[in-house]
């Protein structure tokens, strides 16, 4: 599949996780960053989307240790949480 379609699919998956909190955290991270991702980073995020939301969120907010497989610069960026869109 072409790059644009792949990113569109990834955005959809990131924004349709099952809870509003997961949508904001994971979808917000994807929207903010995915346009600049390398092929390797896209593959990493696609694999991360197979994990449970509660696990991804726990790793991102630091309430659970990050498994070595997921402890990458992208997860460290996700931990910044400064990408979560907050309506005022």
C-alpha angles and dihedrals in degrees: 000000000000122000097252093050091047092053091046090053091046092051090051092051091047093052097044103058101130104259131061091233093054091044091054095045101041097030093045091051092049094048093048097048117017099086090069098042123122122229089262092053092049090052090049093051093045089055091046089056087066091063124090116271093233090056095047091048093046091052091046095051094039101243092121129036114258113245111239092248091062100035097104136128088269092058089047088053090049089054091062089073090196090121097065108117109231118190116220 
